[in-house]
Each structure stands twice: as C-alpha cells, then as structure tokens.
Amino acid sequence: QVQLIESGGGLVQTGDSLRVSCAASGRAFSSYAMGWFRQAPGKEREFVARISRSGTSTYYADSVKGRFTISRDNGKNTVYLQMNGLKPEDTAIYYCAASSYRTSSGRYSDDYWGQGTQVTVAS
C-alpha cells in the first residue's frame, strides 16, 4: 500500500512555469514506476508523463513533450512534474499514480492514485 499526495498546483498565466509534486508514503517508493495524468473539465483523464523506478527512463504525451519534465527523488519519496510554457489547454486537475508492475502487453498497473492538484492557466 502507498499513499500519494499531490501539491504545488495553482493559477498561472500563459507562458509561466509551475512545478507540481507528489509525495509518497508507505511501501518502498523506488519499487514503483510513477506517472502523471490530468483531467480537464468535461474530458477524460489523460496520460501526461511516466518515469521508471530508477528515474533513468521517461515518457511523455505528445502534447507536453518539450515543455514538461518528470523527475523523481527516491531519497525524498517524491516525484515532480516541471511544467514550462504553460498554455490554457493545460488547465486540469493533475494526478500522480504509482505502478507496481507492467502487464505482458506493457500496460502499467497504476495501482494507487493521489487526490489531485488543480492547475489553472489563464489566457
């Protein structure tokens, strides 16, 4: 079992930067691959970024590639999402998720989720 708490959201202007964090407690943080997802009003939740257990591999949605950076500090049990060049379409609740395994097809388990942090980008 792992508990996830996101923080760092807020209201920013177009072009600004923001870093959101996800602090984990419970079982060994480094045993989980971590991901960031977001859900905008009236839309389905979508994948944003993923980072491997060691932090050596990262993956991004095309919509954020080159603007967002996912990182982790296993010593602090925390995963980060640095968001630069924010756009109004980035407005959403941002969630982190912890995955204990991947299926044979490569799908991440996303076993645990945080409560989310709101990011609003004003135009």
ChimeraX commands (.cxc) that place a marker at each C-alpha (Angstrom):
marker #1 position 0.00,0.00,0.00 radius 0.5
marker #1 position 1.20,3.50,-0.81 radius 0.5
marker #1 position -0.39,6.87,-0.22 radius 0.5
marker #1 position 0.14,9.72,-2.67 radius 0.5
marker #1 position -0.36,13.41,-2.00 radius 0.5
marker #1 position -0.03,15.97,-4.78 radius 0.5
marker #1 position 0.80,19.62,-4.18 radius 0.5
marker #1 position 2.00,22.72,-5.97 radius 0.5
marker #1 position -0.94,23.48,-8.21 radius 0.5
marker #1 position -2.26,26.98,-8.67 radius 0.5
marker #1 position -3.31,29.76,-11.00 radius 0.5
marker #1 position -0.70,30.95,-13.50 radius 0.5
marker #1 position -0.56,32.96,-16.71 radius 0.5
marker #1 position 0.08,31.65,-20.21 radius 0.5
marker #1 position 3.79,31.02,-20.69 radius 0.5
marker #1 position 4.50,30.66,-16.97 radius 0.5
marker #1 position 6.17,27.72,-15.28 radius 0.5
marker #1 position 4.95,25.61,-12.40 radius 0.5
marker #1 position 6.21,22.53,-10.60 radius 0.5
marker #1 position 3.83,20.07,-9.02 radius 0.5
marker #1 position 4.96,17.43,-6.59 radius 0.5
marker #1 position 3.69,14.06,-5.44 radius 0.5
marker #1 position 4.85,12.78,-2.07 radius 0.5
marker #1 position 4.55,9.07,-1.34 radius 0.5
marker #1 position 4.36,7.19,1.92 radius 0.5
marker #1 position 4.08,3.51,2.65 radius 0.5
marker #1 position 5.94,0.77,0.82 radius 0.5
marker #1 position 9.33,1.42,-0.80 radius 0.5
marker #1 position 8.85,4.30,-3.21 radius 0.5
marker #1 position 11.63,3.12,-5.51 radius 0.5
marker #1 position 9.73,-0.08,-6.26 radius 0.5
marker #1 position 7.09,1.89,-8.19 radius 0.5
marker #1 position 7.12,3.40,-11.62 radius 0.5
marker #1 position 5.36,6.74,-11.36 radius 0.5
marker #1 position 3.10,8.62,-13.69 radius 0.5
marker #1 position 1.33,11.93,-14.04 radius 0.5
marker #1 position -2.14,12.20,-15.53 radius 0.5
marker #1 position -4.58,15.07,-15.90 radius 0.5
marker #1 position -8.28,15.58,-16.30 radius 0.5
marker #1 position -9.81,18.73,-17.71 radius 0.5
marker #1 position -13.46,19.66,-17.13 radius 0.5
marker #1 position -15.73,17.57,-19.31 radius 0.5
marker #1 position -12.87,15.43,-20.59 radius 0.5
marker #1 position -11.49,12.02,-19.81 radius 0.5
marker #1 position -8.35,11.61,-17.78 radius 0.5
marker #1 position -5.27,11.50,-19.98 radius 0.5
marker #1 position -1.68,10.40,-19.64 radius 0.5
marker #1 position 0.93,13.14,-19.25 radius 0.5
marker #1 position 4.25,11.57,-18.30 radius 0.5
marker #1 position 5.85,8.45,-16.84 radius 0.5
marker #1 position 9.13,7.73,-15.11 radius 0.5
marker #1 position 10.76,4.41,-14.38 radius 0.5
marker #1 position 11.61,3.14,-10.91 radius 0.5
marker #1 position 15.20,4.31,-11.11 radius 0.5
marker #1 position 14.37,7.51,-12.98 radius 0.5
marker #1 position 16.52,6.61,-15.97 radius 0.5
marker #1 position 13.59,6.30,-18.41 radius 0.5
marker #1 position 10.89,8.86,-19.04 radius 0.5
marker #1 position 7.94,9.03,-21.42 radius 0.5
marker #1 position 5.68,11.93,-22.39 radius 0.5
marker #1 position 2.44,12.62,-24.15 radius 0.5
marker #1 position 3.00,14.42,-27.43 radius 0.5
marker #1 position 1.02,17.40,-26.15 radius 0.5
marker #1 position 3.59,18.13,-23.41 radius 0.5
marker #1 position 6.81,16.84,-24.93 radius 0.5
marker #1 position 9.50,19.51,-24.81 radius 0.5
marker #1 position 7.59,21.59,-22.25 radius 0.5
marker #1 position 7.13,19.25,-19.26 radius 0.5
marker #1 position 9.76,17.26,-17.39 radius 0.5
marker #1 position 9.09,14.42,-14.99 radius 0.5
marker #1 position 11.68,13.57,-12.36 radius 0.5
marker #1 position 11.90,11.74,-9.06 radius 0.5
marker #1 position 13.91,11.79,-5.87 radius 0.5
marker #1 position 13.79,8.33,-4.33 radius 0.5
marker #1 position 15.51,9.63,-1.21 radius 0.5
marker #1 position 12.62,12.03,-0.65 radius 0.5
marker #1 position 9.88,9.66,-1.88 radius 0.5
marker #1 position 8.73,12.35,-4.28 radius 0.5
marker #1 position 8.01,12.64,-7.99 radius 0.5
marker #1 position 7.88,16.01,-9.72 radius 0.5
marker #1 position 6.38,17.45,-12.86 radius 0.5
marker #1 position 8.07,20.63,-14.05 radius 0.5
marker #1 position 5.76,22.44,-16.44 radius 0.5
marker #1 position 7.14,25.21,-18.64 radius 0.5
marker #1 position 5.47,27.25,-21.34 radius 0.5
marker #1 position 2.04,26.59,-19.87 radius 0.5
marker #1 position -0.99,27.02,-22.11 radius 0.5
marker #1 position -4.69,27.41,-21.27 radius 0.5
marker #1 position -5.26,23.89,-22.59 radius 0.5
marker #1 position -3.01,22.58,-19.81 radius 0.5
marker #1 position -5.70,23.57,-17.31 radius 0.5
marker #1 position -6.74,20.43,-15.45 radius 0.5
marker #1 position -6.55,18.50,-12.23 radius 0.5
marker #1 position -3.19,16.76,-12.18 radius 0.5
marker #1 position -2.93,13.33,-10.57 radius 0.5
marker #1 position 0.04,11.13,-9.83 radius 0.5
marker #1 position -0.13,7.35,-9.94 radius 0.5
marker #1 position 2.13,4.56,-8.71 radius 0.5
marker #1 position 2.57,1.32,-10.64 radius 0.5
marker #1 position 3.92,-1.84,-9.06 radius 0.5
marker #1 position 4.11,-3.83,-12.29 radius 0.5
marker #1 position 3.59,-3.85,-16.02 radius 0.5
marker #1 position 1.49,-6.38,-17.89 radius 0.5
marker #1 position 2.91,-8.56,-20.66 radius 0.5
marker #1 position 1.49,-6.05,-23.14 radius 0.5
marker #1 position 3.41,-3.24,-21.45 radius 0.5
marker #1 position 0.47,-1.61,-19.71 radius 0.5
marker #1 position 1.29,-0.06,-16.32 radius 0.5
marker #1 position -0.79,-1.16,-13.37 radius 0.5
marker #1 position -1.38,2.34,-11.90 radius 0.5
marker #1 position -2.42,0.74,-8.62 radius 0.5
marker #1 position -2.51,3.87,-6.47 radius 0.5
marker #1 position -3.67,7.40,-7.11 radius 0.5
marker #1 position -3.46,10.71,-5.34 radius 0.5
marker #1 position -6.31,13.13,-4.83 radius 0.5
marker #1 position -5.07,15.58,-7.45 radius 0.5
marker #1 position -3.95,19.19,-7.57 radius 0.5
marker #1 position -5.62,21.88,-9.67 radius 0.5
marker #1 position -3.59,23.72,-12.30 radius 0.5
marker #1 position -5.28,26.66,-13.99 radius 0.5
marker #1 position -3.64,28.58,-16.81 radius 0.5
marker #1 position -5.18,31.95,-17.59 radius 0.5
marker #1 position -5.03,33.31,-21.12 radius 0.5
marker link #1:1,2 radius 0.2
marker link #1:2,3 radius 0.2
marker link #1:3,4 radius 0.2
marker link #1:4,5 radius 0.2
marker link #1:5,6 radius 0.2
marker link #1:6,7 radius 0.2
marker link #1:7,8 radius 0.2
marker link #1:8,9 radius 0.2
marker link #1:9,10 radius 0.2
marker link #1:10,11 radius 0.2
marker link #1:11,12 radius 0.2
marker link #1:12,13 radius 0.2
marker link #1:13,14 radius 0.2
marker link #1:14,15 radius 0.2
marker link #1:15,16 radius 0.2
marker link #1:16,17 radius 0.2
marker link #1:17,18 radius 0.2
marker link #1:18,19 radius 0.2
marker link #1:19,20 radius 0.2
marker link #1:20,21 radius 0.2
marker link #1:21,22 radius 0.2
marker link #1:22,23 radius 0.2
marker link #1:23,24 radius 0.2
marker link #1:24,25 radius 0.2
marker link #1:25,26 radius 0.2
marker link #1:26,27 radius 0.2
marker link #1:27,28 radius 0.2
marker link #1:28,29 radius 0.2
marker link #1:29,30 radius 0.2
marker link #1:30,31 radius 0.2
marker link #1:31,32 radius 0.2
marker link #1:32,33 radius 0.2
marker link #1:33,34 radius 0.2
marker link #1:34,35 radius 0.2
marker link #1:35,36 radius 0.2
marker link #1:36,37 radius 0.2
marker link #1:37,38 radius 0.2
marker link #1:38,39 radius 0.2
marker link #1:39,40 radius 0.2
marker link #1:40,41 radius 0.2
marker link #1:41,42 radius 0.2
marker link #1:42,43 radius 0.2
marker link #1:43,44 radius 0.2
marker link #1:44,45 radius 0.2
marker link #1:45,46 radius 0.2
marker link #1:46,47 radius 0.2
marker link #1:47,48 radius 0.2
marker link #1:48,49 radius 0.2
marker link #1:49,50 radius 0.2
marker link #1:50,51 radius 0.2
marker link #1:51,52 radius 0.2
marker link #1:52,53 radius 0.2
marker link #1:53,54 radius 0.2
marker link #1:54,55 radius 0.2
marker link #1:55,56 radius 0.2
marker link #1:56,57 radius 0.2
marker link #1:57,58 radius 0.2
marker link #1:58,59 radius 0.2
marker link #1:59,60 radius 0.2
marker link #1:60,61 radius 0.2
marker link #1:61,62 radius 0.2
marker link #1:62,63 radius 0.2
marker link #1:63,64 radius 0.2
marker link #1:64,65 radius 0.2
marker link #1:65,66 radius 0.2
marker link #1:66,67 radius 0.2
marker link #1:67,68 radius 0.2
marker link #1:68,69 radius 0.2
marker link #1:69,70 radius 0.2
marker link #1:70,71 radius 0.2
marker link #1:71,72 radius 0.2
marker link #1:72,73 radius 0.2
marker link #1:73,74 radius 0.2
marker link #1:74,75 radius 0.2
marker link #1:75,76 radius 0.2
marker link #1:76,77 radius 0.2
marker link #1:77,78 radius 0.2
marker link #1:78,79 radius 0.2
marker link #1:79,80 radius 0.2
marker link #1:80,81 radius 0.2
marker link #1:81,82 radius 0.2
marker link #1:82,83 radius 0.2
marker link #1:83,84 radius 0.2
marker link #1:84,85 radius 0.2
marker link #1:85,86 radius 0.2
marker link #1:86,87 radius 0.2
marker link #1:87,88 radius 0.2
marker link #1:88,89 radius 0.2
marker link #1:89,90 radius 0.2
marker link #1:90,91 radius 0.2
marker link #1:91,92 radius 0.2
marker link #1:92,93 radius 0.2
marker link #1:93,94 radius 0.2
marker link #1:94,95 radius 0.2
marker link #1:95,96 radius 0.2
marker link #1:96,97 radius 0.2
marker link #1:97,98 radius 0.2
marker link #1:98,99 radius 0.2
marker link #1:99,100 radius 0.2
marker link #1:100,101 radius 0.2
marker link #1:101,102 radius 0.2
marker link #1:102,103 radius 0.2
marker link #1:103,104 radius 0.2
marker link #1:104,105 radius 0.2
marker link #1:105,106 radius 0.2
marker link #1:106,107 radius 0.2
marker link #1:107,108 radius 0.2
marker link #1:108,109 radius 0.2
marker link #1:109,110 radius 0.2
marker link #1:110,111 radius 0.2
marker link #1:111,112 radius 0.2
marker link #1:112,113 radius 0.2
marker link #1:113,114 radius 0.2
marker link #1:114,115 radius 0.2
marker link #1:115,116 radius 0.2
marker link #1:116,117 radius 0.2
marker link #1:117,118 radius 0.2
marker link #1:118,119 radius 0.2
marker link #1:119,120 radius 0.2
marker link #1:120,121 radius 0.2
marker link #1:121,122 radius 0.2
marker link #1:122,123 radius 0.2
view
